[in-house]
């Protein structure tokens, strides 16, 4: 079982929880289900089973969840313990085969770099998204 972390912005706000809470009830359930599945499988299986796609930019991957909107949580392996954890870096959606916000890939890589620089203050243990 892998650990799952959520990125904290420079104000200490959990960006994944905030993004997920803004989704529909159905989509929140789908997000929680996919996050639960992610921590149960090895990275190779997550890629092979198409739970994860990428890398889409640098060291970041996206999850593809087909809900009321095309949900695309963006994450990385590690980055502190690459074999034991994932860090959810940013929440995005996909419209017309493009990530929204348009800067999502670069923003996620920047968030990953921030975690590497300050792992104790820039991430927190994942919390399920409230239904």
N, CA, C and O of each residue as an XYZ file, in Angstrom:
524
protein
N       0.843     -1.180      0.000
C       0.000      0.000      0.000
C       0.888      1.244      0.000
O       1.808      1.364      0.809
N       0.603      2.145     -0.901
C       1.390      3.376     -1.026
C       0.743      4.495     -0.220
O      -0.453      4.462      0.067
N       1.551      5.477      0.136
C       1.033      6.673      0.790
C       0.570      7.654     -0.275
O       1.132      7.701     -1.370
N      -0.448      8.432      0.043
C      -0.949      9.447     -0.867
C      -0.925     10.783     -0.139
O      -1.418     10.909      0.982
N      -0.339     11.783     -0.805
C      -0.191     13.120     -0.249
C      -0.922     14.118     -1.131
O      -1.105     13.887     -2.326
N      -1.341     15.235     -0.529
C      -1.930     16.347     -1.262
C      -1.003     17.548     -1.158
O      -0.424     17.807     -0.103
N      -0.869     18.267     -2.240
C      -0.044     19.472     -2.275
C      -0.711     20.604     -1.500
O      -1.929     20.777     -1.557
N       0.104     21.373     -0.774
C      -0.359     22.569     -0.074
C       0.226     23.790     -0.770
O       1.425     23.836     -1.044
N      -0.618     24.780     -1.058
C      -0.095     25.995     -1.684
C       0.690     26.811     -0.657
O       0.838     26.389      0.490
N       1.186     27.965     -1.061
C       2.043     28.746     -0.165
C       1.296     29.330      1.029
O       1.920     29.887      1.932
N      -0.023     29.211      1.047
C      -0.820     29.633      2.216
C      -1.230     28.453      3.081
O      -1.916     28.625      4.089
N      -0.807     27.247      2.686
C      -1.154     26.048      3.434
C      -2.488     25.440      3.046
O      -2.994     24.565      3.749
N      -3.067     25.887      1.939
C      -4.363     25.379      1.476
C      -4.169     24.089      0.690
O      -3.308     24.007     -0.186
N      -4.972     23.087      1.011
C      -4.955     21.799      0.335
C      -5.627     21.961     -1.034
O      -6.854     22.025     -1.119
N      -4.833     22.027     -2.097
C      -5.374     22.340     -3.420
C      -6.254     21.222     -3.979
O      -7.202     21.500     -4.712
N      -5.965     19.989     -3.654
C      -6.772     18.866     -4.162
C      -8.120     18.816     -3.467
O      -9.148     18.599     -4.109
N      -8.119     19.016     -2.164
C      -9.385     19.018     -1.425
C     -10.281     20.157     -1.901
O     -11.483     19.964     -2.089
N      -9.708     21.338     -2.097
C     -10.488     22.486     -2.567
C     -11.040     22.225     -3.965
O     -12.210     22.499     -4.232
N     -10.199     21.692     -4.865
C     -10.636     21.398     -6.225
C     -11.706     20.310     -6.224
O     -12.732     20.449     -6.891
N     -11.478     19.245     -5.491
C     -12.416     18.130     -5.464
C     -13.765     18.499     -4.881
O     -14.801     18.037     -5.359
N     -13.756     19.329     -3.853
C     -15.000     19.754     -3.212
C     -15.874     20.549     -4.171
O     -17.096     20.563     -4.025
N     -15.271     21.206     -5.139
C     -16.022     22.001     -6.118
C     -16.689     21.143     -7.193
O     -17.467     21.663     -7.993
N     -16.402     19.848     -7.226
C     -16.971     18.956     -8.247
C     -18.346     18.461     -7.814
O     -18.742     18.652     -6.664
N     -19.075     17.826     -8.730
C     -20.397     17.278     -8.403
C     -20.249     16.122     -7.427
O     -19.165     15.557     -7.279
N     -21.333     15.778     -6.771
C     -21.315     14.680     -5.807
C     -20.853     13.381     -6.487
O     -20.048     12.633     -5.932
N     -21.364     13.133     -7.672
C     -20.976     11.929     -8.417
C     -19.473     11.933     -8.704
O     -18.803     10.916     -8.525
N     -18.951     13.066     -9.145
C     -17.531     13.163     -9.462
C     -16.657     13.042     -8.214
O     -15.573     12.461     -8.272
N     -17.120     13.585     -7.092
C     -16.358     13.432     -5.837
C     -16.233     11.953     -5.471
O     -15.177     11.502     -5.028
N     -17.309     11.213     -5.660
C     -17.275      9.776     -5.394
C     -16.298      9.062     -6.317
O     -15.566      8.169     -5.888
N     -16.292      9.459     -7.585
C     -15.374      8.840     -8.548
C     -13.920      9.174     -8.197
O     -13.047      8.312     -8.298
N     -13.660     10.411     -7.789
C     -12.305     10.790     -7.384
C     -11.843      9.945     -6.198
O     -10.740      9.399     -6.214
N     -12.681      9.840     -5.179
C     -12.301      9.047     -4.004
C     -12.033      7.595     -4.377
O     -11.085      6.985     -3.882
N     -12.871      7.045     -5.251
C     -12.691      5.658     -5.683
C     -11.352      5.469     -6.410
O     -10.636      4.503     -6.147
N     -11.021      6.375     -7.308
C      -9.759      6.259     -8.051
C      -8.548      6.478     -7.152
O      -7.531      5.803     -7.309
N      -8.648      7.404     -6.222
C      -7.535      7.627     -5.295
C      -7.325      6.388     -4.417
O      -6.189      6.003     -4.142
N      -8.427      5.765     -3.980
C      -8.324      4.530     -3.190
C      -7.636      3.436     -4.001
O      -6.797      2.705     -3.476
N      -7.983      3.327     -5.259
C      -7.390      2.306     -6.135
C      -5.905      2.575     -6.370
O      -5.098      1.646     -6.386
N      -5.552      3.830     -6.549
C      -4.172      4.195     -6.841
C      -3.210      3.711     -5.759
O      -2.136      3.204     -6.080
N      -3.567      3.855     -4.506
C      -2.642      3.473     -3.427
C      -2.528      1.959     -3.285
O      -1.634      1.473     -2.593
N      -3.415      1.211     -3.925
C      -3.400     -0.244     -3.821
C      -2.548     -0.931     -4.878
O      -2.212     -2.105     -4.727
N      -2.196     -0.229     -5.937
C      -1.495     -0.879     -7.046
C      -0.083     -0.330     -7.214
O       0.212      0.806     -6.844
N       0.769     -1.158     -7.775
C       2.125     -0.756     -8.102
C       2.094      0.234     -9.255
O       1.153      0.238    -10.049
N       3.110      1.064     -9.349
C       3.183      2.092    -10.385
C       3.050      1.496    -11.789
O       2.305      2.022    -12.616
N       3.764      0.408    -12.061
C       3.698     -0.221    -13.381
C       2.285     -0.656    -13.736
O       1.855     -0.507    -14.880
N       1.569     -1.190    -12.768
C       0.184     -1.607    -13.003
C      -0.724     -0.385    -13.191
O      -1.657     -0.422    -13.993
N      -0.453      0.686    -12.459
C      -1.256      1.911    -12.614
C      -1.129      2.455    -14.034
O      -2.113      2.911    -14.616
N       0.085      2.406    -14.593
C       0.290      2.852    -15.969
C      -0.339      1.853    -16.946
O      -1.051      2.248    -17.869
N      -0.076      0.575    -16.743
C      -0.574     -0.461    -17.643
C      -2.085     -0.557    -17.682
O      -2.663     -0.861    -18.726
N      -2.734     -0.301    -16.546
C      -4.193     -0.388    -16.490
C      -4.856      0.928    -16.874
O      -6.079      1.056    -16.821
N      -4.045      1.899    -17.258
C      -4.500      3.229    -17.679
C      -5.144      4.020    -16.549
O      -5.914      4.950    -16.791
N      -4.824      3.644    -15.311
C      -5.227      4.462    -14.171
C      -4.461      5.784    -14.221
O      -4.987      6.839    -13.868
N      -3.196      5.701    -14.673
C      -2.356      6.879    -14.871
C      -1.944      6.972    -16.333
O      -1.784      5.956    -17.009
N      -1.774      8.192    -16.811
C      -1.265      8.431    -18.160
C      -0.063      9.354    -18.064
O      -0.054     10.294    -17.270
N       0.939      9.086    -18.867
C       2.087      9.991    -18.888
C       3.398      9.255    -18.822
O       3.454      8.036    -18.990
N       4.454     10.004    -18.577
C       4.443     11.365    -18.048
C       3.949     12.363    -19.092
O       4.264     12.262    -20.278
N       3.166     13.330    -18.613
C       2.614     14.334    -19.522
C       3.507     15.563    -19.609
O       3.406     16.352    -20.548
N       4.398     15.719    -18.604
C       5.314     16.861    -18.585
C       6.314     16.608    -17.464
O       5.918     16.422    -16.314
N       7.565     16.601    -17.777
C       8.575     16.377    -16.733
C       8.334     15.073    -16.000
O       8.394     13.993    -16.590
N       8.062     15.182    -14.709
C       7.831     14.013    -13.864
C       6.377     13.879    -13.437
O       6.087     13.193    -12.457
N       5.463     14.516    -14.148
C       4.071     14.488    -13.718
C       3.211     13.620    -14.633
O       3.461     13.486    -15.831
N       2.191     13.040    -14.015
C       1.249     12.136    -14.671
C      -0.153     12.655    -14.422
O      -0.378     13.468    -13.525
N      -1.091     12.180    -15.223
C      -2.478     12.558    -14.973
C      -3.325     11.313    -14.826
O      -3.040     10.268    -15.411
N      -4.367     11.448    -14.034
C      -5.386     10.412    -13.942
C      -6.486     10.825    -14.906
O      -6.770     12.012    -15.061
N      -7.099      9.853    -15.548
C      -8.186     10.138    -16.475
C      -9.474      9.569    -15.899
O      -9.681      8.356    -15.871
N     -10.331     10.470    -15.441
C     -11.592     10.073    -14.831
C     -12.714     10.699    -15.642
O     -12.803     11.921    -15.764
N     -13.560      9.856    -16.189
C     -14.655     10.314    -17.045
C     -15.918     10.441    -16.200
O     -16.650      9.471    -16.002
N     -16.155     11.635    -15.714
C     -17.329     11.900    -14.897
C     -18.257     12.867    -15.601
O     -18.378     12.853    -16.825
N     -18.912     13.709    -14.814
C     -19.757     14.741    -15.398
C     -18.906     15.693    -16.241
O     -19.369     16.232    -17.247
N     -17.664     15.889    -15.817
C     -16.646     16.564    -16.624
C     -15.451     15.616    -16.682
O     -15.395     14.644    -15.929
N     -14.515     15.886    -17.553
C     -13.341     15.026    -17.686
C     -12.309     15.437    -16.632
O     -11.515     16.350    -16.857
N     -12.325     14.768    -15.499
C     -11.455     15.102    -14.376
C     -10.035     14.628    -14.647
O      -9.825     13.509    -15.115
N      -9.063     15.480    -14.352
C      -7.663     15.153    -14.574
C      -6.806     15.578    -13.381
O      -6.080     16.569    -13.464
N      -6.885     14.837    -12.274
C      -5.945     15.134    -11.195
C      -4.520     14.866    -11.692
O      -4.271     13.864    -12.363
N      -3.606     15.748    -11.366
C      -2.226     15.617    -11.828
C      -1.348     15.324    -10.617
O      -1.476     15.968     -9.576
N      -0.460     14.350    -10.762
C       0.329     13.866     -9.637
C       1.716     13.440    -10.074
O       2.048     13.448    -11.259
N       2.518     13.069     -9.091
C       3.848     12.533     -9.376
C       4.110     11.357     -8.447
O       3.476     11.215     -7.401
N       5.047     10.525     -8.847
C       5.577      9.502     -7.940
C       6.436     10.247     -6.932
O       7.145     11.193     -7.274
N       6.359      9.806     -5.689
C       7.196     10.460     -4.688
C       6.690     11.851     -4.387
O       5.510     11.996     -4.070
N       7.493     12.863     -4.467
C       8.854     12.881     -4.995
C       9.933     12.598     -3.951
O      11.117     12.597     -4.284
N       9.552     12.359     -2.701
C      10.551     12.106     -1.669
C      10.925     10.621     -1.657
O      12.107     10.282     -1.710
N       9.944      9.750     -1.588
C      10.161      8.297     -1.629
C       9.434      7.769     -2.863
O       8.263      7.395     -2.788
N      10.123      7.741     -3.980
C       9.487      7.426     -5.269
C       8.782      6.079     -5.312
O       7.784      5.940     -6.019
N       9.265      5.090     -4.582
C       8.656      3.764     -4.658
C       7.508      3.576     -3.679
O       6.793      2.577     -3.752
N       7.319      4.521     -2.764
C       6.355      4.314     -1.681
C       5.207      5.303     -1.627
O       4.323      5.168     -0.781
N       5.199      6.291     -2.506
C       4.185      7.332     -2.356
C       3.882      8.038     -3.673
O       4.654      7.998     -4.631
N       2.719      8.686     -3.670
C       2.306      9.586     -4.738
C       1.939     10.916     -4.095
O       1.475     10.961     -2.956
N       2.151     11.991     -4.833
C       1.711     13.309     -4.367
C       0.791     13.906     -5.417
O       1.192     14.104     -6.564
N      -0.449     14.193     -5.021
C      -1.408     14.861     -5.891
C      -1.039     16.339     -5.916
O      -1.047     17.007     -4.883
N      -0.716     16.840     -7.097
C      -0.144     18.180     -7.227
C      -1.144     19.256     -7.627
O      -1.005     20.416     -7.241
N      -2.154     18.866     -8.403
C      -3.043     19.874     -8.980
C      -4.300     19.203     -9.503
O      -4.253     18.067     -9.975
N      -5.403     19.889     -9.421
C      -6.634     19.412    -10.019
C      -6.901     20.156    -11.311
O      -6.782     21.380    -11.360
N      -7.260     19.433    -12.353
C      -7.563     20.048    -13.645
C      -8.727     19.286    -14.274
O      -9.122     18.225    -13.790
N      -9.255     19.825    -15.327
C     -10.242     19.137    -16.157
C      -9.735     19.186    -17.585
O      -8.807     19.928    -17.908
N     -10.356     18.386    -18.429
C      -9.951     18.375    -19.833
C     -11.162     18.720    -20.686
O     -12.234     18.131    -20.546
N     -10.964     19.688    -21.572
C     -11.996     20.075    -22.539
C     -11.358     20.112    -23.916
O     -10.296     20.707    -24.097
N     -12.000     19.479    -24.886
C     -11.480     19.442    -26.262
C     -10.038     18.957    -26.289
O      -9.205     19.514    -27.004
N      -9.744     17.923    -25.514
C      -8.410     17.299    -25.432
C      -7.326     18.247    -24.918
O      -6.142     18.035    -25.181
N      -7.722     19.284    -24.193
C      -6.756     20.234    -23.609
C      -7.034     20.389    -22.119
O      -8.184     20.464    -21.685
N      -5.944     20.434    -21.343
C      -6.087     20.629    -19.914
C      -6.515     22.062    -19.604
O      -6.053     23.018    -20.227
N      -7.402     22.182    -18.634
C      -7.841     23.486    -18.123
C      -7.572     23.475    -16.623
O      -8.127     22.641    -15.909
N      -6.744     24.373    -16.138
C      -6.173     25.528    -16.807
C      -5.072     25.125    -17.795
O      -4.467     24.060    -17.673
N      -4.831     25.991    -18.763
C      -3.837     25.712    -19.803
C      -2.439     25.545    -19.223
O      -1.604     24.850    -19.803
N      -2.182     26.167    -18.101
C      -0.860     26.092    -17.463
C      -0.719     24.900    -16.525
O       0.262     24.819    -15.787
N      -1.677     23.973    -16.535
C      -1.719     22.883    -15.560
C      -0.435     22.048    -15.519
O       0.048     21.726    -14.433
N       0.118     21.697    -16.665
C       1.328     20.858    -16.690
C       2.493     21.564    -16.004
O       3.155     20.981    -15.146
N       2.741     22.802    -16.375
C       3.842     23.558    -15.782
C       3.576     23.851    -14.310
O       4.490     23.775    -13.489
N       2.338     24.183    -13.970
C       1.990     24.447    -12.577
C       2.233     23.211    -11.715
O       2.747     23.315    -10.601
N       1.860     22.036    -12.238
C       2.069     20.794    -11.491
C       3.560     20.525    -11.288
O       3.974     20.120    -10.202
N       4.358     20.744    -12.315
C       5.804     20.548    -12.178
C       6.378     21.552    -11.173
O       7.261     21.198    -10.392
N       5.896     22.784    -11.181
C       6.330     23.776    -10.196
C       5.947     23.345     -8.779
O       6.723     23.524     -7.840
N       4.752     22.777     -8.630
C       4.317     22.286     -7.321
C       5.201     21.132     -6.859
O       5.531     21.037     -5.677
N       5.580     20.263     -7.778
C       6.474     19.151     -7.454
C       7.816     19.677     -6.957
O       8.364     19.167     -5.981
N       8.338     20.689     -7.624
C       9.606     21.304     -7.218
C       9.479     21.923     -5.825
O      10.407     21.841     -5.021
N       8.339     22.538     -5.542
C       8.104     23.124     -4.218
C       8.088     22.041     -3.141
O       8.600     22.258     -2.043
N       7.508     20.881     -3.443
C       7.508     19.765     -2.486
C       8.932     19.286     -2.228
O       9.304     19.028     -1.083
N       9.723     19.169     -3.284
C      11.113     18.746     -3.112
C      11.889     19.716     -2.219
O      12.723     19.295     -1.418
N      11.613     21.007     -2.359
C      12.319     22.019     -1.575
C      11.856     22.042     -0.117
O      12.658     22.302      0.780
N      10.570     21.773      0.128
C      10.017     21.852      1.494
C       8.969     20.772      1.714
O       7.783     21.089      1.802
N       9.366     19.504      1.807
C       8.368     18.431      1.901
C       7.493     18.483      3.150
O       6.365     17.991      3.125
N       7.979     19.060      4.226
C       7.194     19.081      5.460
C       6.120     20.157      5.472
O       5.143     20.043      6.212
N       6.283     21.192      4.671
C       5.316     22.287      4.692
C       4.500     22.405      3.416
O       3.534     23.168      3.384
N       4.852     21.680      2.367
C       4.154     21.835      1.094
C       3.280     20.641      0.721
O       2.793     20.558     -0.406
N       3.079     19.718      1.659
C       2.142     18.632      1.407
C       1.612     18.098      2.725
O       2.209     18.279      3.786
N       0.478     17.441      2.621
C      -0.175     16.858      3.784
C      -0.754     15.506      3.382
O      -0.976     15.245      2.199
N      -0.994     14.659      4.359
C      -1.591     13.356      4.071
C      -2.937     13.559      3.371
O      -3.707     14.450      3.729
N      -3.205     12.728      2.381
C      -4.447     12.832      1.605
C      -5.658     12.627      2.503
O      -5.670     11.746      3.363
N      -6.663     13.445      2.291
C      -7.953     13.300      2.952
C      -8.980     13.017      1.880
O      -8.952     13.613      0.804
N      -9.886     12.107      2.179
C     -10.965     11.840      1.218
C     -11.760     13.120      0.982
O     -11.930     13.937      1.887
N     -12.235     13.276     -0.226
C     -13.011     14.461     -0.578
C     -14.424     14.259     -0.029
O     -15.064     13.247     -0.312
N     -14.907     15.224      0.756
C     -16.241     15.052      1.363
C     -17.334     14.954      0.305
O     -17.315     15.667     -0.699
N     -18.282     14.060      0.548
C     -19.388     13.884     -0.388
C     -20.438     14.892     -0.053
O     -21.478     14.942     -0.710
